[in-house]
């Protein structure tokens, strides 16, 4: 019975197999993967077929399902769709027979499994090396392939991670599917754009809409399917090339900008220099000469002219450049000629007039000769006053003046107006000076009348005596006296004539020592008569200052006369000191008074009738020479005038040459002086000797500096805030060179006690002569290697 049942079962299976074989078609994988029609749809879609193949990879997840890739010996392949439970037992290399229906999933033919049998096993198929351009076709769909490419982009979508690779201008997407429960990050984050990679996976397609001939991809099971071959550049080549081109463009623009800025800076430097020269010009012709020399280089102008307003004639007087042979006066209301018309319009309207092309301008007649091609008329403003018009012409070519050029030219024209205004003021000042000089001359004549009367009376008396008795024995001695008195009278008259003579204002080097000595000799007899003691201390070397000798002479004479008229003390003393401080000439005229505290500042009050020349005018003269006059009180009984002038360049060259010969090295000196005025004077004197000077205001700061630096000399005031000078001396004596004590006045006992081995003593105010004496000794001690006591 059992055998009978077994036979029946075998018969039924054979019958079912026969029926199945009749109902199903067995096709090749090439036929199953075939496409048809214009939309490239699967040719076997909807048919129930049986196929045979070799498993190439374990099941892969995609489109919410699992697929088992199979392929044959001819490298044709197909994906078998089924639940994971039916596919997970199969490994790569298994020979299988699959039965099911051909369906379309994302445009790809897929076998929807009904039955699957394992027929045997063999070696797993190796991935076929296929280039990226070939994978973008139907030929290897479903095959296990390997390819190489360069990473073009990295991303994600709803189904998984995406890596796009390129090769030979073709792109292919590598897709790593993820389940809904997979929340890990992008698996391709370890790669960068530009990396060269090798990818092993199943050739796939996802094209949900017809035609189904696009969107080919590689399907991989895990990130290990992508392997790094070569790390790409940090910056992609095209980005690097773009960056290089961008940097080159930026550098080119920067270079062009710098070249343009350099040209502008050069132009502005030339204009600034020209402005300074214009301000310092002595006449309008000199201004035009300087403009004609510089403007062609700066703006290419062929000619520059000035039209200066004449208030007396109410006309514009043209100041031509050196090439013009005739002058011209322009009637503002009825100008004659195109250039005169343009100048008058710019003057009347107080506005710049720019004519780029004179041939098309209504101001210029057609066919006019000897006219520039383009011209600009610029009004010259001195604050709100129009001083005239500047004409800038270009002889060849049309020239459109930019806003920057117009602004620069307007600024230059204003500088010309300022210079003309200064020239007017200088002319008025010279007239005022001459008027003051005439008044002072009258006062001086009355002041020296008694002095001149004495030699004239002597001459007259001796002349009568010689005429009455020409043969007397003492006539020879009388003739000598007569000659001396005549010479004295001649000198007095020459001085008065010189005082009243119009002075040449041309600046030239003036020896201040010689001027002071000459003035002292001129007033010496009068001072002796008045009982005034005069002490003159000038430097051994000439002191040259640039200026007009007559004007400087009158200023110093005025100060001496003022001192003479205000000496009220019983001592009646006047001191005249001249020295070089830094790059300045310092002249001090001091005189004794009864009570300096009650004596007013003569520079701050109006000049009295007793003053030969107004001190305000004298200050203006000194300031026009680049200097200044100050009034100071040395003590309760002494007042002084301080006049400082810039040292002439020739004097500076001589002093620097002599200084370099005298000193072989530079010394470092500390000055501890709370009084700012005294400190400034001492620093200036030391700087003139090429010392490195460090000024400090307190003893504590000086002690701190002495700990850090080595000083060849320390100059310390006797009166210090905080530490006294004795404590300061004890603290710095071990760490510095010579010590110089600055006292408030001469102190013989202190000088004897402290000078010599201990140091040096200087009384304030410090003079150049005394400082030179002390510093020569200090420098000699430093050169011999000596230091302060106790070292």
C-alpha positions in Angstrom: 0.0 0.0 0.0 2.8 2.4 0.9 4.6 1.7 -2.4 1.4 2.4 -4.2 0.9 5.8 -2.6 4.6 6.7 -3.4 4.0 5.8 -7.1 0.9 8.0 -7.1 2.7 10.9 -5.7 5.5 10.7 -8.3 3.0 10.4 -11.0 1.3 13.6 -9.8 4.6 15.5 -9.6 5.5 14.4 -13.1 2.1 15.4 -14.4 2.4 18.8 -12.6 5.9 19.3 -14.0 4.7 18.5 -17.5 1.8 20.9 -17.2 4.2 23.6 -15.9 6.6 23.2 -18.7 3.8 23.5 -21.2 2.4 26.6 -19.5 5.7 28.5 -19.0 8.3 29.7 -21.6 12.0 29.3 -20.8 13.9 32.2 -22.1 17.5 33.5 -21.9 18.6 36.3 -19.7 19.3 38.3 -22.9 15.7 37.9 -23.9 14.4 38.7 -20.4 16.4 42.0 -20.4 15.4 43.0 -24.0 13.7 46.3 -24.7 11.2 47.3 -27.4 9.3 50.2 -28.7 10.2 53.9 -28.8 10.0 54.2 -25.1 12.5 51.3 -24.5 10.0 49.3 -22.4 10.9 45.7 -21.3 10.0 43.4 -24.3 8.9 40.5 -22.0 6.9 42.6 -19.6 3.9 40.6 -18.3 5.1 37.2 -19.5 5.5 34.3 -17.1 8.9 32.8 -17.9 11.6 30.5 -16.5 15.2 31.6 -16.6 18.5 30.0 -15.5 21.6 31.8 -14.2 24.3 32.1 -11.6 23.9 34.2 -8.5 26.5 37.1 -8.7 25.9 38.7 -5.3 23.9 38.4 -2.2 20.5 40.0 -2.2 20.4 43.8 -2.4 17.7 46.2 -1.0 16.1 48.7 -3.3 12.6 50.2 -3.9 11.2 48.7 -0.7 12.1 45.1 -1.8 15.0 42.7 -2.1 16.6 41.6 -5.4 18.8 38.7 -6.2 21.1 39.4 -9.2 21.8 36.5 -11.6 23.8 36.4 -14.8 24.9 33.9 -17.4 28.1 33.0 -19.2 27.4 35.6 -21.9 27.4 38.5 -19.3 23.6 39.0 -19.5 21.8 39.4 -16.2 18.5 39.8 -14.5 17.2 40.9 -11.0 14.9 38.4 -9.2 12.5 40.1 -6.8 11.3 38.2 -3.7 11.1 38.5 0.0 14.4 38.2 1.9 13.3 35.0 3.5 13.2 33.3 0.1 16.5 34.8 -1.1 18.8 34.9 1.9 19.9 31.2 1.6 21.5 31.8 -1.8 25.2 32.7 -2.2 27.3 34.0 -5.0 28.1 31.1 -7.4 24.8 29.1 -6.9 23.2 27.8 -10.1 19.5 28.4 -10.0 16.3 28.1 -12.0 13.7 30.8 -11.4 10.1 31.0 -12.5 8.0 34.1 -12.4 6.6 37.1 -14.2 8.6 39.9 -15.9 7.6 43.2 -14.4 8.9 46.8 -14.7 10.4 48.4 -11.7 11.8 52.0 -12.3 12.0 51.2 -16.0 14.1 48.0 -15.4 12.9 44.5 -16.3 12.6 42.4 -13.0 11.5 38.8 -12.5 8.8 38.7 -9.9 9.5 35.3 -8.3 7.1 32.4 -8.0 9.4 29.5 -7.6 13.2 29.1 -7.2 15.3 26.0 -7.3 19.0 25.5 -6.8 20.6 23.4 -9.5 24.2 23.4 -8.3 27.1 25.6 -7.4 30.4 26.9 -9.0 33.0 29.6 -8.4 31.4 33.0 -7.8 31.6 35.2 -10.9 34.2 38.0 -10.8 33.1 41.6 -11.3 33.5 42.7 -14.9 35.6 45.8 -15.5 33.4 48.2 -17.4 34.2 51.9 -18.0 31.7 54.5 -16.9 30.5 55.5 -20.4 29.6 51.9 -21.2 27.6 51.4 -18.0 25.3 54.2 -19.2 23.5 51.7 -21.5 21.3 48.5 -21.4 24.2 46.1 -22.1 25.3 45.3 -18.6 22.1 45.9 -16.6 22.0 43.5 -13.6 25.6 42.4 -13.9 28.2 42.6 -11.1 30.6 45.1 -12.5 33.5 47.2 -11.4 34.5 50.7 -12.7 36.6 53.7 -11.9 35.9 57.4 -11.8 36.4 60.7 -10.1 34.0 61.9 -7.4 31.9 64.7 -8.7 29.3 65.1 -5.9 28.1 63.5 -2.7 24.5 63.6 -1.5 21.5 61.8 -0.1 17.8 61.2 -1.0 14.8 59.5 0.5 16.1 56.1 -0.5 19.8 56.2 0.5 23.2 57.7 -0.1 24.4 59.0 -3.5 27.9 59.2 -4.9 28.3 60.6 -8.5 31.4 59.7 -10.4 32.6 61.0 -13.7 35.0 59.6 -16.4 35.5 60.8 -20.0 32.8 63.4 -19.7 30.2 60.8 -18.6 28.5 60.6 -15.2 27.2 57.6 -13.2 25.4 57.6 -9.9 26.4 55.1 -7.2 23.4 54.3 -5.0 23.6 52.8 -1.5 20.0 52.0 -0.4 19.0 52.3 3.2 16.1 50.8 5.1 13.6 53.0 6.9 15.2 52.1 10.3 18.7 53.2 9.2 19.4 56.6 10.7 23.2 56.7 10.2 24.9 59.5 8.4 26.0 59.6 4.9 28.3 56.6 4.2 30.2 58.5 1.6 31.3 61.3 3.9 34.9 60.0 3.9 35.2 60.9 0.2 35.8 64.4 -1.2 35.1 65.8 -4.6 38.0 65.1 -6.8 38.9 61.7 -5.3 39.6 58.8 -7.6 37.6 55.8 -6.6 36.9 52.2 -7.7 33.2 51.0 -7.3 32.0 47.4 -7.4 28.2 46.8 -7.6 25.2 45.7 -9.6 24.5 47.8 -12.8 21.0 49.1 -12.3 18.5 51.7 -13.7 15.9 53.9 -12.0 13.8 55.6 -14.7 10.1 55.8 -13.5 8.9 57.7 -16.6 9.3 56.8 -20.3 11.4 56.7 -22.3 13.2 54.1 -20.2 16.7 54.8 -21.6 18.1 57.1 -18.9 19.2 57.3 -15.2 21.6 54.3 -15.1 23.3 53.6 -11.8 25.4 51.2 -9.7 23.7 49.5 -6.8 25.9 48.5 -3.9 25.1 46.6 -0.7 27.5 48.4 1.7 30.0 51.3 1.7 32.9 48.8 1.2 31.8 48.6 -2.4 33.5 52.0 -3.0 37.3 51.9 -2.6 39.7 54.9 -2.6 42.3 54.9 -5.4 43.8 58.3 -5.1 43.0 61.3 -2.9 42.1 64.2 -5.0 43.4 67.8 -4.7 42.0 69.8 -1.8 40.8 72.3 -4.3 39.4 70.9 -7.6 41.4 71.8 -10.6 38.7 73.9 -12.2 38.3 75.8 -9.0 42.0 76.2 -8.6 42.2 77.5 -12.2 39.3 79.8 -11.5 41.0 80.9 -8.3 44.3 81.5 -10.1 42.6 83.4 -12.9 40.6 85.4 -10.2 43.8 86.2 -8.3 45.5 87.2 -11.5 42.6 89.4 -12.3 42.7 90.9 -8.9 46.4 91.4 -9.0 46.1 93.0 -12.4 43.4 95.4 -11.2 45.5 96.1 -8.1 48.5 96.8 -10.2 46.6 99.1 -12.4 45.1 100.8 -9.4 48.5 101.1 -7.7 50.0 102.4 -11.0 47.2 105.0 -11.2 47.5 105.8 -7.5 51.3 106.2 -7.9 50.8 108.6 -10.8 48.2 110.5 -8.7 50.6 110.6 -5.7 53.4 111.9 -8.0 51.0 114.5 -9.4 49.8 115.5 -6.0 53.4 115.7 -4.7 54.3 117.9 -7.7 51.2 120.1 -7.0 52.0 120.4 -3.3 55.6 121.3 -4.1 54.3 123.8 -6.6 51.9 125.2 -4.1 54.7 125.7 -1.6 56.8 127.4 -4.2 53.9 129.7 -5.2 53.3 130.7 -1.6 57.0 131.6 -1.3 57.0 133.5 -4.6 58.0 137.2 -4.4 56.0 138.4 -7.5 53.3 137.5 -9.9 55.8 137.0 -12.7 57.7 134.5 -10.5 54.4 132.6 -9.9 53.7 132.4 -13.7 57.3 131.2 -14.2 56.9 128.4 -11.7 53.5 127.4 -13.1 54.8 127.3 -16.7 57.7 125.0 -15.5 55.5 122.5 -13.6 52.0 122.4 -15.2 53.0 120.9 -18.6 54.5 117.9 -16.7 51.5 117.5 -14.4 48.5 118.1 -16.7 50.1 118.5 -20.2 49.1 122.2 -20.4 50.8 124.1 -23.1 50.5 127.5 -21.5 49.4 129.1 -18.2 48.4 132.7 -17.8 47.2 134.8 -14.8 44.7 137.6 -15.0 45.1 139.7 -11.8 42.4 142.1 -10.9 43.5 145.7 -10.6 41.3 147.6 -8.1 42.5 151.0 -9.3 41.7 150.5 -13.0 38.9 147.8 -12.4 40.5 145.7 -15.1 42.2 142.3 -15.3 46.0 142.7 -15.9 47.3 139.6 -17.7 50.6 138.2 -16.4 51.9 136.1 -19.3 54.3 133.2 -19.4 57.9 133.8 -20.5 57.1 133.0 -24.1 54.6 135.8 -24.4 56.0 139.1 -25.7 53.1 141.4 -24.9 51.0 142.2 -21.8 47.2 142.7 -21.9 44.6 144.4 -19.8 41.1 143.0 -20.0 38.1 145.2 -19.6 35.8 143.2 -17.5 32.6 144.7 -18.9 33.7 144.8 -22.5 36.4 142.2 -23.2 38.0 142.0 -26.6 38.9 138.6 -27.9 37.8 135.0 -27.0 40.4 134.4 -24.3 39.7 137.8 -22.7 35.9 137.0 -22.8 36.4 133.7 -21.1 38.5 135.2 -18.3 36.0 138.0 -17.7 33.1 135.5 -17.6 34.9 133.4 -15.0 35.7 136.5 -13.0 32.2 138.0 -13.1 30.4 134.7 -12.4 33.0 133.5 -9.8 32.8 130.1 -11.4 35.1 127.8 -13.3 34.7 127.8 -17.1 35.7 124.6 -18.9 35.9 124.6 -22.7 37.0 121.1 -24.0 36.9 122.2 -27.7 37.3 125.8 -28.7 36.3 125.1 -32.3 32.7 124.3 -31.1 32.5 127.0 -28.4 30.3 130.1 -28.9 33.1 132.2 -27.4 35.5 131.4 -30.2 34.9 132.4 -33.8 35.4 129.8 -36.5 38.8 130.0 -38.2 40.4 132.0 -35.4 44.2 131.6 -35.3 46.8 131.1 -32.6 44.2 129.8 -30.2 44.4 126.7 -27.9 42.3 123.7 -28.7 41.0 123.4 -25.2 41.1 125.9 -22.3 40.0 126.2 -18.7 39.5 129.5 -16.8 39.7 129.2 -13.0 38.8 132.0 -10.6 41.4 132.6 -7.9 39.8 132.9 -4.5 41.5 134.2 -1.4 38.8 133.3 1.1 35.8 135.0 -0.4 37.7 137.6 -2.5 38.4 137.0 -6.2 41.9 138.0 -6.9 41.8 137.2 -10.6 41.6 134.3 -13.1 44.1 131.5 -14.0 44.0 130.3 -17.6 45.2 126.7 -18.4 45.3 126.0 -22.1 46.1 122.8 -24.2 47.3 123.5 -27.7 46.6 120.2 -29.3 43.6 117.8 -29.1 40.3 118.0 -27.3 40.7 117.8 -23.5 37.8 117.0 -21.2 39.0 118.1 -17.8 37.7 115.6 -15.1 36.2 116.7 -11.9 39.4 115.7 -10.0 41.5 117.8 -12.4 39.2 120.7 -12.1 39.3 120.5 -8.2 43.1 120.2 -8.2 43.4 123.2 -10.6 40.9 125.2 -8.4 43.0 124.4 -5.3 46.1 125.6 -7.2 44.4 128.8 -8.3 43.4 129.5 -4.7 47.0 129.0 -3.6 48.0 131.6 -6.3 45.4 134.0 -4.9 46.7 133.4 -1.3 50.3 134.1 -2.5 49.1 137.3 -4.2 47.3 138.3 -1.0 50.5 137.7 1.0 52.5 139.8 -1.5 50.0 142.6 -1.0 50.3 142.2 2.8 54.1 142.1 2.5 54.1 145.3 0.5 51.8 147.0 3.1 54.0 145.7 5.9 57.1 147.1 4.1 55.4 150.5 3.7 54.4 150.4 7.4 57.9 149.5 8.3 59.3 152.4 6.3 56.8 154.7 7.9 57.8 153.4 11.4 61.4 153.6 10.3 61.0 157.3 9.4 59.4 158.0 12.7 62.1 156.0 14.6 64.7 157.9 12.6 63.3 161.2 13.9 63.4 159.9 17.4 66.9 158.6 17.0 68.1 161.9 15.6 66.8 163.7 18.6 68.4 161.0 20.9 71.8 161.3 19.4 71.8 165.1 18.9 73.9 165.6 22.0 76.3 163.0 21.0 76.7 164.5 17.5 77.0 168.0 19.0 80.1 167.2 21.0 82.4 166.2 18.1 81.1 169.0 16.0 81.8 171.6 18.7 85.3 170.1 19.1 85.9 170.2 15.4 84.7 173.8 15.3 86.9 174.9 18.2 90.0 173.2 16.9 89.5 174.6 13.4 89.2 178.1 14.8 92.3 177.6 16.9 94.4 176.3 13.9 93.1 179.1 11.7 94.2 181.7 14.3 97.6 180.2 15.1 98.7 177.8 12.4 102.3 177.6 13.5 101.8 176.5 17.1 103.8 173.4 18.2 100.8 171.4 19.3 99.0 171.7 16.0 99.9 168.1 15.1 98.1 166.7 18.2 95.1 169.0 17.5 94.9 167.8 13.9 94.8 164.2 15.2 92.0 165.1 17.6 90.2 166.9 14.8 90.4 163.9 12.5 89.2 161.5 15.2 86.2 163.7 16.0 85.4 164.1 12.3 85.5 160.3 11.9 83.2 159.9 14.9 80.7 162.4 13.5 80.9 160.7 10.1 80.1 157.3 11.7 77.1 158.7 13.5 75.8 160.3 10.3 76.4 157.1 8.3 74.4 155.1 10.8 71.5 157.6 10.6 71.6 157.5 6.8 71.7 153.7 6.8 68.7 153.7 9.1 66.7 155.9 6.8 67.7 154.1 3.6 65.2 151.8 1.9 66.3 148.2 2.6 66.6 145.5 0.1 64.2 142.7 1.3 66.0 139.9 -0.5 66.9 137.1 1.9 70.5 136.3 2.3 72.8 134.9 5.1 73.3 137.5 7.9 75.9 137.2 10.6 74.0 137.9 13.8 77.2 138.3 15.8 78.4 141.0 13.5 75.0 142.8 13.6 74.9 142.9 17.4 78.5 144.0 17.8 78.0 146.8 15.3 74.9 148.0 17.2 76.7 147.9 20.5 79.5 150.0 19.1 77.0 152.5 17.7 75.4 153.1 21.2 78.4 152.5 23.4 79.3 156.1 24.0 75.7 157.0 24.8 75.5 154.1 27.3 78.7 155.2 29.0 77.3 158.7 29.4 74.2 157.2 31.0 76.2 155.0 33.2 74.9 151.7 31.7 77.1 148.7 32.0 76.9 146.5 28.8 78.1 142.9 28.6 78.2 141.2 25.2 78.7 137.4 25.0 78.6 136.0 21.5 79.7 132.7 20.2 83.2 132.2 18.8 81.8 131.0 15.4 79.7 133.2 13.2 75.9 132.7 13.6 74.2 133.0 10.2 70.4 133.5 9.8 68.7 133.9 6.5 66.9 137.3 6.2 67.2 141.0 5.3 70.1 142.5 7.2 68.6 146.0 7.5 65.3 144.7 8.9 67.0 142.5 11.5 69.4 145.3 12.4 66.4 147.6 13.1 64.7 145.0 15.2 67.7 144.5 17.5 68.3 148.2 17.7 64.7 148.7 18.8 65.1 146.1 21.5 68.4 147.7 22.7 66.7 151.1 22.8 63.8 149.7 24.7 66.2 148.1 27.2 68.1 151.4 27.5 64.9 153.4 28.1 63.6 151.0 30.8 66.8 150.4 32.8 65.7 151.8 36.2 67.9 149.9 38.6 70.9 151.4 40.2 73.1 148.8 38.5 71.9 149.8 35.1 73.1 146.7 33.3 72.3 145.3 29.8 73.5 141.9 28.6 73.5 140.7 25.1 74.0 136.9 24.5 74.0 135.1 21.1 74.3 131.3 20.7 73.2 128.4 18.6 70.6 126.1 20.2 69.9 123.1 18.0 69.1 124.5 14.5 68.1 127.9 15.9 70.0 131.2 16.6 69.0 132.4 20.1 69.7 136.1 21.0 68.9 137.2 24.6 68.9 141.0 25.5 68.5 141.3 29.2 68.3 144.4 31.4 67.9 145.2 35.1 64.7 146.7 36.5 63.5 147.8 39.9 60.8 145.2 40.3 60.2 142.7 37.5 56.9 141.5 38.9 55.4 144.9 38.4 57.0 145.4 35.0 54.4 144.8 32.2 55.1 142.6 29.1 56.0 145.2 26.4 55.0 142.7 23.6 51.5 142.5 25.0 51.0 146.3 25.2 50.9 149.1 22.7 54.2 150.8 21.9 54.9 154.1 23.7 56.3 157.2 22.1 59.7 156.4 23.7 60.0 153.2 21.6 61.9 153.7 18.4 60.1 151.1 16.5 56.8 149.4 17.5 57.4 146.0 19.1 54.4 144.6 17.3 56.1 145.5 14.0 59.4 144.1 15.2 57.6 140.8 16.1 56.0 140.7 12.7 59.5 141.2 11.0 61.0 138.3 13.1 58.0 136.1 12.4 58.3 136.8 8.6 61.9 135.4 9.0 60.6 132.2 10.6 61.4 133.2 14.2 59.7 134.7 17.2 60.2 137.2 20.0 59.4 136.4 23.6 59.6 138.4 26.8 60.7 136.7 30.0 61.6 137.5 33.6 64.7 135.8 34.9 64.3 137.0 38.5 62.7 139.8 40.5 65.2 142.3 39.1 66.0 141.0 35.6 63.9 141.0 32.4 65.0 139.9 28.9 63.9 139.6 25.3 64.5 136.3 23.6 64.7 136.3 19.8 65.1 133.0 18.0 65.7 132.6 14.3 66.3 129.6 12.1 69.9 128.8 11.5 70.9 129.4 7.8 71.5 126.1 5.8 75.2 127.0 5.3 75.6 127.4 9.1 73.9 124.0 9.8 76.3 122.3 7.3 79.3 123.9 9.0 78.1 123.0 12.5 77.3 119.4 11.6 80.7 119.0 9.9 82.5 120.4 12.9 80.4 118.3 15.3 81.2 115.1 13.3 84.9 115.9 13.5 84.9 116.7 17.2 82.9 113.6 18.4 83.7 110.1 17.5 80.7 108.5 19.2 77.2 109.5 20.4 76.6 109.9 24.1 73.5 109.1 26.0 72.3 111.6 28.6 69.4 111.7 31.1 67.9 115.1 32.0 65.8 115.2 35.3 64.2 118.6 35.3 60.6 119.3 36.4 60.5 122.7 34.8 59.3 122.1 31.2 60.9 125.3 29.9 64.3 124.6 31.4 64.1 121.0 30.3 63.3 122.0 26.7 66.3 124.4 26.6 68.7 121.8 28.0 67.5 119.1 25.7 67.9 121.4 22.7 71.5 122.3 23.7 72.4 118.6 24.2 70.7 117.5 20.9 72.9 120.1 19.1 75.9 118.2 20.4 74.5 115.0 18.9 73.6 113.5 22.3 70.8 111.0 22.7 68.8 112.8 25.3 66.1 111.1 27.6 64.1 113.8 29.5 62.3 112.7 32.7 60.1 114.8 35.0 60.6 112.9 38.3 63.5 111.3 40.3 61.5 108.0 40.6 61.3 107.7 36.8 65.0 108.5 36.5 65.9 105.7 39.0 63.8 103.2 37.0 65.5 104.2 33.7 68.9 104.0 35.3 68.2 100.4 36.2 67.5 99.5 32.5 69.9 101.8 30.5 73.5 102.9 30.7 73.8 106.8 30.7 77.1 108.6 30.0 75.8 111.6 32.0 72.9 112.5 34.3 71.8 116.1 34.6 69.7 116.5 37.7 67.8 119.6 39.0 68.5 120.5 42.6 64.7 120.8 43.3 62.8 117.5 42.6 59.4 116.3 43.6 59.5 113.2 45.8 63.1 112.1 46.2 65.7 114.9 46.9 68.7 115.1 44.6 71.1 113.6 47.2 69.0 110.4 47.5 68.7 110.3 43.7 72.4 110.8 43.3 73.1 107.9 45.7 70.8 105.6 43.8 72.1 106.3 40.2 75.8 106.9 40.9 76.6 103.1 40.6 74.7 102.7 37.3 75.6 105.9 35.3 78.6 108.0 34.2 79.1 111.6 35.3 76.6 113.4 37.4 75.8 117.1 36.7 73.8 119.1 39.4 71.6 121.9 38.1 71.3 124.7 40.7 69.0 127.7 40.8 71.9 130.1 40.9 75.7 130.3 41.5 76.7 128.6 44.7 80.4 128.7 45.3 80.4 126.4 48.5 78.3 123.7 46.7 80.5 123.9 43.6 83.7 123.4 45.7 82.1 120.5 47.7 80.5 118.7 44.8 82.7 119.4 41.7 85.8 117.5 40.8 85.7 113.8 41.8 82.0 113.9 42.7 80.6 115.5 39.6 79.8 118.9 38.1 77.7 121.9 39.0 75.7 124.1 36.5 73.6 127.1 37.5 70.3 127.8 35.7 69.5 129.2 33.3 71.9 127.0 31.5 73.9 128.8 28.7 75.5 127.1 25.7 78.9 128.2 26.8 78.7 126.8 30.3 77.1 123.6 29.1 79.8 123.1 26.5 82.5 123.5 29.2 80.9 120.9 31.4 79.9 118.5 28.7 83.5 118.6 27.2 84.7 117.4 30.6 82.0 114.8 30.8 82.8 113.4 27.3 86.5 113.4 28.1 85.8 111.4 31.3 83.6 109.0 29.3 86.3 108.5 26.6 88.9 107.8 29.3 86.6 105.1 30.7 86.0 106.9 34.0 82.6 106.7 35.8 80.9 108.2 38.8 82.6 107.7 42.2 82.3 104.4 43.8 82.3 102.4 40.6 
